[in-house]
Each structure stands twice: as C-alpha cells, then as structure tokens.
Amino acid sequence: MSCLVEEAIERFQHEGTLVNTEIWGNGHINNTFLVSFEKEDGSTYKMILQQMNKQVFQKPVELMENVMNVTSYLQERILQNGGDPARETLNVFPTKDGRPYYVDTAGEYWRAYRFIDGAACYEQVSCTEEFYQSGLSFGSFQRLLAEYPAETLHETIADFHDTRARFQVFKKAVEEDVCGRAASVQPEIGFVLNHEYLANVFMEMVDKGELPLRVTHNDTKLNNIMIDEKTKKGICVIDLDTVMPGLAMNDFGDAIRFGASTALEDEPDLTKVSCSMELYEAFTKGFIEGCGGRLTEKEIDLMPMGAKVMTFECGMRFLTDYLQGDVYFKIHREGHNLDRCRTQFKLVEDMEQKWDTMCEIVQKYK
C-alpha cells in the first residue's frame, strides 16, 4: 500500500482501527481500494476509497458537487418511498474537515463511499432476469430523478454523448491520419460516413426542443448496478462520475449496446456478434417499468434508435482512437481498438436487420 493511500485513509471520517486495504474491482478509470476497519465492539465495516482520474475528469470538484447533490436528492426520495438510503444509493464519507473529497500532498483527489454489504456487481449478463433487474434499476434511477433540475448539473466530460460533435472529431482524425492507418481501414471509415444520420438524429431534435434533457447516468453497463445477493434484485446504481444532463434514450441504448450483445466488446470473430432479442426484451421491460411513466411517448418510441445511436457512437469512438494512435482507451494487443470498433458496427448492422422486432418489443411494454 502506497503512502498516499495511507494518507488519504487517515483524512476521512471513520471509526475503529484499520485492518486491511486491497485493490478492488475492474474499473479502467479510477484507482479503487476496499478498506476494512474494526470497531471497539469487534464488529467490522468497510469503505470504498477511490483516487479520481484527473486526466479523464479534469474538474473533480465539480464532479463531486454533482455526486453530492444527486445522492442527497436520491436519499430523500428513497426515504419518502419507504426504502433504505444506506443501501439504495451511494453514501459519501466526508473528510475530517467536512469535505466530500481530499486532495493529497501530490495534488491527487480522493473520495470515499460506504461499502454496500451483501450485494455484488457482475461483469457480464448471465441470464435474462439479471438484465431485467439492471433495466429496472436504471429505469428507477430515471424515475427518482425525473423532477431534478438537470440543467443545474455540471458537464463532467464535455460533449460526452454529443454524437454530432464526436462525428466531427472522427472526420478530423481521418483527415490528419497521424499514424498512417486510414488506408487500412477504409471499409470502417466508409461505414461511419454512410451512417452520418445517426450522428445527427438526436441532436437535431434537441436543437428543436423536441426532447427533454434529463439527469442521465451515461455509463449504464450491468456492472454499475449492485444486485442483492439474497433477493437477486437490483438495489443501487453506482459509478456516478458521468451523471449529467443527457437523453433517456442514450442511457437505454448504452445498456443494450453492452449487455444485449452475444459477444465480448472486443471479440475478433464477428460471426459471434449479434444483438440478442431475448436480452433486449428483458432490459426493455425492466427499463420501462422502472421509469414508471415518467418518460414522454416520444422518448419511449425512440428507445430502439437510442440503441443504434449509442452503438454507432461507441464504434466511431473506438475507430477514432485507433486512427489517433490508441491514446484514450487502454489496449492489450495490436489492433485492439479496431476489433472493438468492428464489433460495434456489426451490432449496428444486426440491429438494422432486427429493427421491426426491436420497435415491436418497445411498443409491447409501452
């Protein structure tokens, strides 16, 4: 354990004696540790300690303002509904001087959350019920925050799901071709250019005031839901770093992109890649139920488009990073980002073939 980790632990309010610190989870952005303490009565409790990534989140103070405001609001709503705010949303440990974060002697930012016992996160969907619970949880997140003033939240990553802006970054990467890779990926470049309408469809509606901005999670993977180990029900949405104003369809779509795929995100064998309609239906049912009537009819009708837009956007981002020299996403082999890009484009093609079914499923639960 580094001296900075020890320094950070000592700056947060906690009871008892430190008994263990270990690296925790599979996150790719922040450095996360599980810290255990023993109280005088012999009982133990745990907290999650994170060193925030300043390269990705360049305004950590604003990010923590978002987290504190959203979690405080959620705690009130959960209490009003007769729930348990200690388990159903994140709870931030304050520092000894009352702040929600600590800046160490090296200038790094740290935060701490109460650990939720008796619950787990899963990296991959193993059954439809699990994915249904994920949809229910992310839908409930939308419902509970439906009246929260989204415009008061900070944008933690600029243009994060502005697909139109990301399309312009992609075109610039192709033109500059800093690594000389463009010639070898002409089919993939052509795919993006032929699907330019997906980059514009939602943003044009936003420009016209046809879609409401909501408090959105923006990283709706299965592993950002805590599932109770006894009841197997989703209980808490975690990883609130990208909570900011956004579109409900994007939250729906990103979950489908990742969770309803029949293959891993970096699967090189594209014959294994498709969008499972069974999983798609399970999540759709859960998400619409969880939203509890808080979405507009238009938002629900556009959910299939959200799946296609988010999958296209992610593939375009992987391809952009490949063209720029793999500077954003961590890679573990040559051409890793290219494999990732191809899986997303194969999913888009599969969704296009299954489009009528996707729309029918949404209408079934609408």
N, C-alpha and C positions, 0 to 999 in steps of 0.2 A: 504494500500500500504506500503510495507516494505521500510526501509531507504535505502537499497541497490538499489531498483528500482528507487527511487528519485535521488540517487547519480548518477546512470547510465544515467538517462534522462538528467541531467544537463551537462553531459560531451559530448553530441552530439550537432553538429551544427543545430540549428533550430531557427525559428523566432517566435515572439509572446509570449503569456502567456499560461502556461499550464492550461487547463480547465478540463481535465478528463483522467483517466487511468483505464483500465479494462482488466481483463484476457480475452484472445482471442483464439478462435479456439479449435480444439480437438486433437492437437498433443500429442504424447506419449513420445517424447524425450526431446525437449527444452521447457523452460517456456516462454510463449509468451504473450505480452501485446499490446493493441491498445492504443496509446497515442494521445490525441487531443490538438491542440493549437489554440488560437485566435489571429489573427494579428491586427495591429492598425486600419486597414480599416474595421474591423468587420468580415472579412472572416475567415474561419477555414481550417485547413489542419491536416492530421494525419500521424503518422508513426507507423510502427510495430517494437516493441522493443523485442529482444529475449535474454534470458540468455542461453548460449550454454551449452550443457550437456558434461562435461569433462570426465565422465565415459564412454560414448559412443564414443565421438570424442576427443581422447586423445592428438591430436595436432591441437588445434583450430587456431593457427596462420597459419599453412599450409592450413587448410580448407578455411580460409578467403582469402588466396592467390589464391586458385582455384576459389572461388566465384568472386573475383575482376577481375581476368584475363578473365574468361569466360563471365561475364556480360559486360565487356568493349568491348570484341570482338563482342558479340551479338548486342550491341548498334550500333557499326559501320555498321554491316551487315544490321540491320533493317533500318538504315538511308539510306543506299545505295539502299534498296528496296522500299523506299518511305513510310516506316512505322513510327510509333510513339514509340521511345525507352522509353518514360516515362511510357507507358502502356504495351508494348510488351515484356519487360524483367524486372528483378529486378533492382532497383536503390538503392545503399548503401548510407546512410547518413554517412559522415565522423565525427570523433570526433573533438573537438576543437583544438587538436594538429595534425589533418590531417590523423589520422589512421582509418582503416576500422573496428576497434574493440576497446573496452575499457575493461581494467582489473580493477575491483573494489577493495576496501580495504580488501575484504575477498578472493581475488585471483580468483574470478569468471569472465568469459569472456562474454561480451555483444556486440551485434551488432544491427543496426537499418536499416530498409528499408522504402522507400517511400510507403505509402499505396495507392493501386490502387482503386480509387472510381468507382462506377457503375459496379462492377464485383463481382462475388461470386464463392466459391468452393462448390462442392457437395460431400457428403459422399458416396452416392450410386447412381448407374445408374438408372434413371427413364424412359429413352426412348432411342431408338437406335440412334437418332440424337445427343444426348448428348455424347454418347460413340464414335460416328463417329468424333465429334469435338475434343474429347480427343485424338483419334488416329491421327487426322490431326495435332494437336499441338505437340505431341511427335515426329511425323514424321518430322515436320518442324524444330524442335529442332535438329534432326539428320542432316537435310539438311544444316541448317545455320552453323553448326559446323563441317561439313564434311572435311574442309581443316585445321581445328585447329590441331596443333601437340599434339595428345592425350598423347604421352609419356612424355610431359613436366608437366603434372598434377600430384599432389601428390595423393597417395592412402589414402583416409581418414579413411577407415576401412579395415584392412589387410584381404585379401582373401574373400572379401565380397560376390562375386558371383563365387568363385572358388569352384565349386560343388565337385570336386575331393578331395580338402582339407577338405571340410565340411563332406564328407563321412568318412574320417579318424577320424575326431573328434567324429562322431557318433559311430563308432566302438569302440573307446576308452571309450565312455560313457557307452556302453553296457557291456564292459569287467569290468569296475570299479564298475558299478551299486551301486553308493554311497548311494542311497535311498532305495535299495532293491525293485525296481519297475519293473525290467526287466521281471520277471516271469509272471507278469500280462499283459504284452503287447507283447507276443510272435508273434501273427499274424501281428502286426505293424512292429516289428523288421524284420520278415520274408519278408514283403513287400519291405522294403528298400534293404535287401540283394538280393532279386530277381530282383531288378531294378538297380543293380550296374552300368550297362552300361550307364544309364542316368547321372551318376556322372562323367563319363569319356569322353563322346562323344565329347563335345565341346573342352575340354582341350587338348585332343589328337590332334584335328585339329589345335589348337593354337600352340602346340609344333611343328607341321609340317609346320607351316607358311601358312596354308590354309585359315585362317580367319584374317581380319584386326582388329586391336584394334582401337576403336573409342571413342570419347567423349560420354559417356553414362550417363543417369540420375540415373539409378539404383533403383528408387523408383517410378515407373510410375503408381501410383494409380490415379483414377479420381480426388481425392481431391487435387492433386498437379497441377491442371490446373485451371486458372482463366477464367471464362466464362462471357462474357459481358452480362449484364442484359437486354439490349435493343435488341441487334442483336442475342443473344444466341450463338455467335461464341466463340470458344476458343481463348484467346488473349495472355496468358502469362503462361509459365512454371515456377513454384515456387519450393521452398524447394530444393536448390541446394547443400545441405550438402554432398550428396553421389555422386556428379558429379566427375567422374574419368575415367581412361581408362577402357574400357569394350567391350562387344559384343552387336551389334544392336539387335540380336535375344533375348537377355536376357531382354532388355527394352520392346520389343514387348511381350514377354512371361509373364513378371510380370504383365503387364496391363491386359492380358487375364485372368490370374490366379485369379485376384481380381475382375475385372469388368464384366467378362462374366459368372461368377458363378450365379446360380439361388438362392443361399442361402448365408447367412452371413458366414464369415470366421470361426465362432465358433458354427455353427448350429449343435446341438446334433442329430437331426433327419436326418440321411443320405439319406432317401428317397427323401428329398427336394433338394439334392445337385446334380447338373449336370452343364455341360458347354453348355450354350445357343449358338447354331449355328447362330441365328439371331444377337446376340450381337457380337459374334466372327467375323461375316462377316462385320458388321458395323465398328468395330475397324480396321480390316484388310484393308478395302477400304481406310479409313482415313489415316492410317499409311503409306501405300504405296504411296498414293497421296502426303502426306506431305513430304516424303523423296525425292520426285522429281527426281528419277533416280539416286540418289547418292549411293545406296546400290548395291553390286555385285549380280549377278544372284544366286550365291550360298547362300548368306545371305538371300535372299528372299525365296529360296527353303527351307531353314532351319527354317523359322519362326514357323511352327507348332511344330517342335522339341523344339524350344525355349519355347513355351507354356508348353510343357510337362516337360522339364527340370526344369523350374522355379517353377512349381507347386510341383514337386517331391522334389526339394531342400528345399522349404519352409516347406513342411510337415516333412521332415527329421530334419529340424532345430527345429520345434515345439516338435518333439519326443525326440530329443537330450536334449532340455531344460527340458522336463518332467523327463527324466531319471536323470538329474543332480540336480533336486530339484527346478525347476522353478526360475532360477537365472537371466535370461535375459529378457524374455517377461513378462510384467505385467499380472497377473492373477486376476480374480474376483470371482473365485469359485474353488472348488476342482476338479482336472482333466481338467481344462480349456485348458491347452496346449495339452492334449490328444484329446479333442474334435476338436481343431484346426487342429491337425495332421491328424485326420481321415477324415475331410472334404477335405483336400488336396489330400489324397490318393484316395478318392472316385472320385475326379475330374480327377486324372490321369487315373483311370480305365475308366471313361466315355470318356475321350479323346481317349483312345485306341480303344474304340468301334466306335468312330466317326472319326477315323483317315483319312480314304479316303475322307470324306467330308471336313475336315479341309484342306487337301492338295489341293483339287479341288478349294476351295474358294481362296486360295493364288494364284494359277495359273490363276484364273479368272481375278484377278486385276493386276497380274504381267505384 
